[in-house]
Amino acid sequence: MRTFEPRAGEKIKAVRVDEDNLTVDLADGRTLSTPLAWYPRLLHATPEQRNNFEISHAGFGVHWPDLDEDLSVQGMLAGAAAPGVNVAV
């Protein structure tokens, strides 16, 4: 069973955002990629807004100040989209 406590290996080392995906590299070597369609604020943002982010929450989250958007590694690992977004499995 997955706990909700972040693990050291889940710390974010790098973030990339393109017009289709959010990609996060973790300390343990994993790379997570999620579609921007899961995050409407990012999807509809300009490239400049998407690329103005900071790694937050002691390395376990990403914050976009221009968009007031925050995402956590835990949410990405759980496959959680923004509220109201229907993710087909």
N, C-alpha and C positions, 0 to 999 in steps of 0.2 A: 504494500500500500504506500502510495506517495504522500509524504508529509509536505507541509507548506513552509517549512523552514528552509531558507536558501542554503545551499551547500557551497563550499569554497570554490569548487570547480565550475560552478554556474556563474561566476563573476564575469561580467562583460569585459572583453578586451578590445573589441572593435565593432563599429556600427557602419553599415552602408545602406543607403536608401536610393533606389532608382525609381523610374516611373511605374514599375510594376510590383516591386518587392522590398520588404524590409529584411535585411540580413544582419545577424548578430553572431560574432565569433566569441566563444566562451573559453575560459581559462583551461578547461579540461580537453580542449581540442575540438569540441563539437561546433558545428555551424548550424544555426537555425535560420530558416528563411520562411517568411510568411507573406502572403499576398497583401498588397496595400488595400485591396477591396475589403479586407477585414477591419480596416481602420479609416473610416471615411474622412476624418480630419486630415490625415496624411495624404489620402488619395486625391483630395481636392486642393491640396496646398501647392504653392509654387515650389519649384526646385530649391530656391533659396530658403524658403521656410522649412522644407524637409531636411535640408542640410544644416540647419541651425539647431543642433541638438546638443545635449550634454548627458554624459553617463552619470546617473544619479543613484540615490539610495545605496550608498557604499559600494557601488558597482553592480547592483542587481536590478537596475532599471534604466530607462532612457526618458529624458524630458525634453520636449520641444516648447520653449518659452513663447515663441510667436503664435503657437497653436493651442496653448494650454492643454497639451496632450502628454500623458505619462503612461508608459508601458513597463511591465515587469517581466523579468525572465520567467518567473513562475507562471504567469499568464500565457506567455509564448510556449513554454514547455507543455502546458495543459491544453494548448490549441484553442485558447479563448479569444474570440473576436470581440470587438467593441459591442456594448449593449445594443440590442436591436438589429444586429447584423446576423443574418441566418447563414450559417456555415454548413454546406452540404458535406456529409461524411462519406 
